[in-house]
Amino acid sequence: MLQRFRIDLRLLLKILTFLLFLILAILPVLCIFLSNLSPELFSVFDDRLSSIFLRTLLLCLGTVALSLAMGIPFAFLLEYTDLPFRPFFRIAYLLPLLIPPYISAIAWLEFLGKKGDLVSLDLPIYVYNLPSVIIILALSFFPIVTLITSFALRNIDSRLEDAARLLYPQREVIRRITIPLIMPHILISSIFVFAFSISELGVPALLMVNVFTPEIFAQFSAFFDTSRAIALSIPMVVLIFIIILLNHRCLGRRSFITISSFSRKGRLVRLSKTHRLIALTFISIILISSTLIPIFILLLESRLQFLRAFYEGFEPIINSLHSAILGATLMTLLGFFLAYFYKRSFDPIILFPIAIPSMTVGIAIINFFNTDVTSLIYNSFLIIIIGYTARFLPFVTKTLSPFFEQIHPSIEESALLSGSSFPRILHRILLPLMKPGIISSWVVGFVLSVRELSVTLLVSPAGFQTLPVRIYTLMHYGAPEMVSSLSLILIFLIITPVILLLVSKRLIWLVIK
């Protein structure tokens, strides 16, 4: 009887987790698509919208290509070579990911001037075009590629490469052995970059490049045409979901990374002086362009008016912190059980929200919760937390998944055989082992939530404004000092928990050592 209760409790939690995931992340989107599905739906695609579709596709593919071109070599230099200052670069490359793309766009606009004149040098660099959007987004998103690729490279069984070196030179080893082994990670990082690019509102809007996200926002907020707004998102949703399904079907449950005690430590490729100079120049250009220049320009433009900005933006700052903390906590809790119960078996469903553009997520949540029954949620900040969860839960879940995969099933099986209940196993075994993963996933959820603009812009209740929305609003009213000061405050809010996480991990490592 007691054993039956344990199984039922576990099953109940498993069902409840999946139901919450469906209600928060899947049902709102499905409902709005089904309610607007009609034969006339695709009649909205005239020549103008077809050109917007092609422009959006070029934007996403260009951003993915440039991110891969920067991120993969960066990862190889960090993990495969004796690059100088590697410990520093392993932290520094994450900084561009912590600066919201629209903040980088604001800084570059101030740097290059509204008319495209480079400060006082009078160089005609016109930034209001598609290549500028691609470059800014790639500089913001390449750390995703570097992070995932570095993890893959770090965990390849070096014996495979050592055996290949007996037959092939280093370049052939990388082409024949290393690249195929890390290809799944490159593919998933490409999907993430593609999804982030298609959902970005701030950069295309600021640089006046008309792609689907600003168009969806205009159709819904200006013309109140929900059907047309939903129709615009369908091609990209289908495209991303097909890519996710193909990725899952091709890779399945195969293991491409062989984790063993034979790590790459001590097997680094020695760079010549010329190659070191080229590598350092390559990395420095990327980091200066993506981090130092935007922050330096914002500091100059802010005229150090931080106290005034903090005073005038105090309420949006508190709103952002409040919403992001609660959103990250909900995502971590739900993501923990999704990763535990479903692991990779439901990957296409768990990753489904990634395929939905952020503006469509916002519209779906508004339509789903705008009822008499859910009016309490709709008219409060809770709808923003739901928006964050619907938008970013897959990223938090996928952050937790590798930590669960490192826990051998025999540990839990031994505890069950000894008579331990599921709550006891959860409390005494899983939570302690998963503590680093829980902290990391919470930080990921917080960083993504506190910087979110698109969903927040749509679902925020009347009188409730977060810091990104405040910055975006001020940008259109021409207040450069205030915009720059608030942007730096936002960057500080994003970077602080990451620094605390890195410091805590460093302290834990020192204690263990």
C-alpha positions in Angstrom: 0.0 0.0 0.0 2.8 2.4 0.9 4.7 1.5 -2.4 1.5 2.2 -4.3 1.2 5.6 -2.7 4.8 6.4 -3.7 4.1 5.5 -7.3 0.9 7.5 -7.3 2.6 10.5 -5.8 5.3 10.4 -8.5 2.7 9.9 -11.2 0.6 12.7 -9.9 3.5 15.1 -10.0 4.5 14.0 -13.5 0.9 14.6 -14.8 0.6 18.0 -13.0 4.0 19.1 -14.4 2.9 18.3 -18.0 -0.5 19.9 -17.5 1.1 23.2 -16.2 3.4 23.1 -19.2 0.5 22.7 -21.5 -1.6 25.5 -19.9 1.2 28.0 -19.7 3.2 27.4 -22.8 1.2 25.3 -25.4 -2.6 25.9 -25.1 -2.6 29.7 -25.5 -0.7 29.4 -28.8 -2.7 26.4 -30.1 -6.0 28.2 -29.2 -5.1 31.4 -31.0 -3.9 29.5 -34.1 -7.0 27.3 -34.2 -9.4 30.2 -33.6 -7.9 32.2 -36.5 -7.5 29.2 -38.9 -9.6 29.8 -42.0 -9.3 29.4 -45.8 -8.8 33.2 -46.1 -5.9 33.2 -43.7 -3.2 32.9 -46.3 -4.8 35.5 -48.6 -3.0 38.2 -46.6 0.3 37.3 -48.2 0.6 39.8 -51.0 3.8 40.9 -52.7 4.7 43.2 -49.8 4.4 40.5 -47.1 6.3 38.0 -49.3 9.2 40.5 -49.4 9.0 40.9 -45.6 9.1 37.1 -45.3 12.2 36.9 -47.5 13.8 39.7 -45.5 13.0 38.0 -42.2 14.5 34.7 -43.5 17.6 36.5 -44.7 17.9 38.2 -41.3 17.7 34.9 -39.4 20.0 32.9 -41.7 22.5 35.7 -41.8 22.5 36.0 -38.1 23.0 32.2 -37.7 25.8 32.1 -40.3 27.7 35.1 -38.7 27.2 33.7 -35.2 28.6 30.3 -36.3 31.5 32.1 -38.0 32.4 33.8 -34.8 31.3 31.3 -32.2 32.8 28.1 -33.5 36.4 29.4 -34.0 36.1 31.1 -30.6 35.2 27.8 -28.9 38.0 25.9 -30.7 40.5 28.6 -29.6 39.3 28.3 -26.0 39.2 24.5 -25.8 41.8 23.3 -28.3 44.7 25.7 -28.1 47.2 27.3 -25.6 45.6 30.7 -26.3 46.9 33.4 -23.8 44.5 34.6 -21.1 42.1 31.7 -21.7 40.6 31.9 -18.2 39.8 35.6 -18.8 38.3 34.9 -22.3 36.2 32.1 -20.9 34.3 34.6 -18.9 34.6 37.6 -21.1 32.8 36.0 -24.1 29.6 35.7 -22.1 29.3 39.4 -21.6 27.8 40.2 -25.0 25.0 37.7 -24.2 24.2 39.7 -21.1 23.7 43.0 -23.0 20.3 43.0 -24.6 20.5 43.5 -28.4 18.3 46.6 -28.4 20.7 48.2 -25.9 23.6 47.4 -28.3 21.6 49.0 -31.1 21.0 52.1 -29.0 24.7 52.4 -28.3 25.7 51.9 -32.0 23.2 54.5 -33.1 24.7 57.0 -30.7 28.2 56.0 -31.9 27.5 56.2 -35.6 25.0 59.1 -35.3 21.4 59.2 -36.4 22.4 60.1 -40.0 25.2 57.6 -40.1 28.1 59.9 -39.5 30.9 58.3 -37.4 31.2 60.6 -34.4 33.1 63.6 -35.8 35.0 61.8 -38.5 32.2 62.4 -41.1 32.4 58.9 -42.5 29.2 58.0 -44.2 28.3 54.7 -42.6 24.5 54.1 -43.1 23.3 51.8 -40.4 19.5 51.7 -41.2 19.7 48.5 -43.2 19.5 44.7 -42.9 23.3 44.0 -42.7 23.5 46.3 -39.6 20.7 44.3 -37.9 22.5 41.0 -38.7 25.8 42.2 -37.3 24.3 43.6 -34.1 22.3 40.4 -33.5 25.2 38.1 -34.3 27.5 40.1 -31.9 24.8 39.5 -29.2 24.1 35.8 -29.9 27.4 34.3 -30.9 28.1 33.4 -27.2 25.3 30.9 -27.5 27.2 29.0 -30.1 30.5 29.4 -28.2 29.0 28.2 -25.0 27.3 25.1 -26.4 30.2 24.2 -28.7 32.8 24.6 -25.9 30.8 22.2 -23.7 30.8 19.7 -26.5 34.5 20.0 -27.2 35.3 19.8 -23.5 33.6 16.4 -23.2 34.8 14.6 -26.3 36.8 11.5 -25.4 40.3 12.5 -26.5 41.2 8.9 -27.2 39.2 9.1 -30.4 41.2 12.0 -31.6 44.5 10.5 -30.5 43.7 7.4 -32.5 42.8 9.5 -35.6 46.1 11.5 -35.3 48.0 8.3 -36.0 46.5 8.3 -39.5 45.6 11.9 -40.3 47.0 15.4 -39.8 45.3 17.7 -37.2 43.0 19.4 -39.8 41.7 16.0 -41.0 41.1 14.9 -37.4 39.0 18.0 -36.8 37.1 17.5 -40.1 36.6 13.7 -39.8 36.2 13.2 -36.0 35.7 16.4 -34.0 33.2 18.2 -36.2 30.8 15.2 -36.6 30.9 14.6 -32.8 30.0 18.2 -32.0 27.5 18.7 -34.9 24.4 18.1 -32.7 25.4 20.9 -30.4 26.1 23.2 -33.4 22.6 22.4 -34.7 20.9 23.1 -31.4 22.8 26.4 -31.0 21.8 27.4 -34.5 18.2 26.7 -33.7 18.4 28.9 -30.6 20.1 31.7 -32.5 17.5 31.4 -35.3 14.6 31.6 -32.7 16.1 34.6 -30.9 16.7 36.4 -34.1 13.1 35.9 -35.4 11.7 37.1 -32.1 13.8 40.3 -31.8 11.7 43.4 -31.9 14.0 46.2 -30.6 16.9 46.1 -33.1 14.8 45.9 -36.4 12.4 48.6 -35.0 15.3 50.9 -34.0 17.1 50.5 -37.3 13.8 50.7 -39.3 14.2 47.3 -41.0 10.7 45.9 -41.6 10.7 42.2 -40.7 7.9 40.0 -39.3 8.2 40.9 -35.6 7.7 44.7 -36.0 5.0 43.9 -38.6 3.1 41.6 -36.2 3.4 44.2 -33.5 2.0 46.9 -35.8 -0.9 44.7 -37.0 -2.0 43.8 -33.5 -1.3 47.0 -31.5 -2.1 49.6 -34.2 -4.7 48.0 -36.5 -6.1 45.4 -33.9 -6.0 42.8 -36.6 -5.3 39.6 -34.7 -5.9 37.3 -37.7 -3.4 39.0 -39.9 -0.9 39.2 -37.1 -1.2 35.4 -36.5 -1.0 34.7 -40.2 2.3 36.5 -40.4 3.9 34.3 -37.9 2.8 31.0 -39.4 5.6 30.5 -42.0 8.3 31.0 -39.5 6.6 28.8 -36.9 6.3 26.0 -39.4 9.9 26.4 -40.5 11.4 26.4 -37.0 9.3 23.5 -35.9 10.3 21.4 -38.9 13.9 22.1 -38.1 13.4 21.0 -34.5 11.6 17.8 -35.6 14.3 17.0 -38.2 17.0 17.6 -35.5 15.2 15.3 -33.1 14.6 12.6 -35.8 18.1 12.6 -37.1 19.8 12.6 -33.7 17.2 10.7 -31.7 18.8 9.2 -28.6 22.2 8.7 -30.1 25.1 9.9 -28.0 27.6 11.9 -29.9 29.7 13.1 -27.0 31.6 10.4 -25.1 32.3 11.7 -21.7 35.2 10.0 -20.0 38.1 10.6 -17.7 40.3 11.3 -20.8 39.7 15.0 -20.9 41.5 17.4 -23.2 43.7 18.8 -20.4 47.3 18.6 -21.5 46.5 18.0 -25.1 46.3 21.6 -26.3 47.5 22.6 -29.8 50.5 25.0 -29.5 50.0 28.2 -31.5 52.9 29.9 -33.2 53.5 33.6 -32.5 51.8 34.6 -35.7 48.8 32.4 -35.0 48.6 33.7 -31.5 48.5 37.3 -32.8 45.8 36.4 -35.3 43.8 34.6 -32.7 44.1 37.4 -30.1 43.2 40.0 -32.8 40.1 37.9 -33.9 38.9 37.6 -30.3 39.7 41.2 -29.3 37.8 42.6 -32.3 34.7 40.6 -31.4 34.7 41.5 -27.7 35.5 45.2 -28.3 32.7 45.4 -30.9 30.2 43.5 -28.8 30.9 44.8 -25.3 33.4 47.6 -24.8 32.2 50.0 -27.5 28.5 49.8 -26.5 29.2 50.2 -22.8 31.8 53.0 -23.4 29.3 54.9 -25.7 26.5 54.5 -23.1 28.8 55.9 -20.4 29.7 58.9 -22.5 26.1 59.6 -23.5 24.7 59.1 -20.0 26.8 62.0 -18.7 26.8 59.9 -15.5 23.2 60.8 -14.6 22.7 57.6 -12.8 21.1 59.0 -9.6 18.5 60.9 -11.6 17.9 57.9 -13.8 17.5 55.6 -10.8 15.1 58.0 -9.1 12.9 58.5 -12.2 13.1 54.8 -13.2 12.8 53.4 -9.7 9.3 51.9 -10.2 10.2 50.2 -13.6 13.4 48.8 -12.0 11.5 47.3 -9.1 8.8 45.9 -11.5 11.5 44.3 -13.6 13.3 42.7 -10.6 10.0 41.5 -9.1 8.7 40.0 -12.3 12.1 38.4 -13.3 12.7 36.9 -9.9 9.2 35.3 -9.8 9.4 34.3 -13.4 12.8 32.7 -13.0 11.6 30.8 -9.9 8.5 29.5 -11.7 10.5 28.4 -14.7 13.2 26.7 -12.6 10.6 24.8 -10.6 8.6 23.7 -13.7 11.7 23.1 -15.7 13.2 20.9 -13.0 10.4 18.4 -13.1 10.1 18.6 -16.9 13.8 17.7 -17.3 13.5 15.0 -14.6 10.3 13.3 -15.8 10.6 13.6 -19.6 14.3 14.1 -20.3 14.7 13.8 -24.1 11.5 11.8 -24.8 9.4 14.9 -25.3 12.0 17.2 -26.8 9.9 18.4 -29.8 7.0 19.4 -27.5 9.2 21.0 -24.8 11.1 22.9 -27.6 7.8 23.9 -29.3 7.6 27.4 -27.7 11.0 28.2 -29.2 9.3 28.0 -32.6 6.8 30.7 -31.7 7.9 34.4 -32.3 7.7 36.4 -29.1 5.0 38.8 -30.4 2.8 35.8 -31.2 3.4 34.4 -27.7 2.2 37.8 -26.3 -0.9 37.9 -28.5 -1.8 34.3 -27.6 -1.5 35.0 -23.8 -3.6 38.1 -24.1 -6.4 36.2 -26.0 -6.2 33.2 -23.7 -6.3 35.0 -20.4 -8.6 37.9 -21.4 -11.7 36.2 -19.9 -14.0 36.8 -16.9 -12.6 33.7 -15.2 -8.9 34.8 -15.5 -9.4 38.5 -15.2 -7.4 38.5 -11.9 -4.4 37.2 -13.8 -5.0 39.4 -16.9 -5.1 42.6 -15.0 -2.0 42.0 -12.8 1.7 41.5 -13.2 1.0 37.7 -13.1 0.4 37.8 -16.9 3.9 39.0 -17.4 5.3 36.1 -15.4 3.2 33.7 -17.5 4.6 35.4 -20.6 8.1 34.9 -19.4 7.4 31.2 -18.7 5.8 30.6 -22.0 8.7 32.3 -23.8 11.7 31.0 -21.9 10.8 27.7 -20.2 12.5 25.5 -22.9 15.8 27.3 -22.4 15.6 26.8 -18.6 14.6 23.1 -19.1 17.4 22.5 -21.5 19.9 24.1 -19.0 18.8 21.6 -16.4 18.8 18.5 -18.7 22.6 17.9 -18.9 22.8 17.9 -15.1 20.1 15.2 -14.8 21.9 13.2 -17.5 25.1 13.1 -15.3 23.2 11.4 -12.5 23.3 7.7 -13.0 19.9 5.9 -12.7 21.4 3.4 -10.3 21.6 6.1 -7.6 17.9 6.6 -7.5 17.2 2.9 -8.0 19.3 2.0 -5.0 17.4 4.5 -2.9 14.1 3.0 -4.0 15.3 -0.5 -3.1 16.3 0.7 0.3 12.7 1.8 0.9 13.1 5.6 0.5 10.0 7.5 -0.6 10.0 9.8 -3.6 9.9 13.0 -1.5 12.9 11.7 0.5 14.8 10.8 -2.7 14.0 14.3 -4.0 15.1 16.0 -0.8 18.2 13.9 0.1 19.6 12.9 -3.4 18.2 14.8 -6.4 18.2 18.4 -4.9 21.7 18.2 -3.5 23.1 16.7 -6.7 21.2 19.2 -8.9 22.0 22.3 -6.8 24.5 23.7 -9.4 22.0 23.0 -12.2 19.2 24.7 -10.3 21.2 27.8 -9.6 22.5 28.0 -13.2 19.0 27.5 -14.7 17.5 30.2 -12.3 20.2 32.7 -13.4 19.4 31.8 -17.1 15.7 32.4 -16.4 16.3 35.7 -14.6 18.7 37.1 -17.3 16.3 36.2 -20.1 13.3 37.7 -18.2 14.8 40.9 -16.9 15.9 41.9 -20.4 12.7 40.8 -22.3 11.0 43.5 -24.3 8.6 42.0 -26.9 6.3 40.0 -24.7 6.3 42.6 -21.9 5.5 45.3 -24.4 2.2 43.5 -25.3 1.0 41.9 -22.1 1.9 44.5 -19.5 -1.3 45.7 -17.6 -2.2 49.3 -17.5 0.2 51.4 -15.4 2.7 48.6 -15.1 6.0 49.2 -16.9 9.3 47.3 -16.7 12.7 48.8 -17.3 13.1 47.5 -21.0 9.7 48.9 -21.9 10.6 52.2 -20.2 13.9 52.4 -22.2 12.2 51.5 -25.5 9.5 54.2 -24.8 12.1 56.9 -24.0 14.1 56.0 -27.1 11.2 57.2 -29.3 10.8 60.4 -27.3 14.4 61.5 -27.7 16.0 61.4 -24.2 19.5 60.1 -24.9 21.0 60.8 -21.5 18.2 59.0 -19.7 18.1 56.1 -22.2 21.8 55.5 -21.8 21.7 55.7 -18.0 18.8 53.4 -17.7 20.4 51.0 -20.2 23.5 50.8 -18.0 21.4 50.2 -15.0 19.7 47.3 -16.9 23.0 45.9 -17.9 24.1 46.0 -14.2 20.9 44.2 -13.1 21.6 41.5 -15.7 25.3 41.0 -14.9 25.1 41.0 -11.1 23.5 37.5 -10.6 25.9 36.1 -13.2 28.9 37.5 -11.4 27.5 36.1 -8.1 27.0 32.7 -9.8 30.6 32.7 -11.1 32.0 33.8 -7.7 30.0 31.1 -5.9 31.2 28.4 -8.3 34.8 29.6 -7.8 34.4 29.5 -4.0 32.9 26.0 -4.2 35.8 24.9 -6.4 38.4 26.4 -4.0 36.7 24.6 -1.0 36.7 21.3 -2.9 40.4 21.8 -3.9 
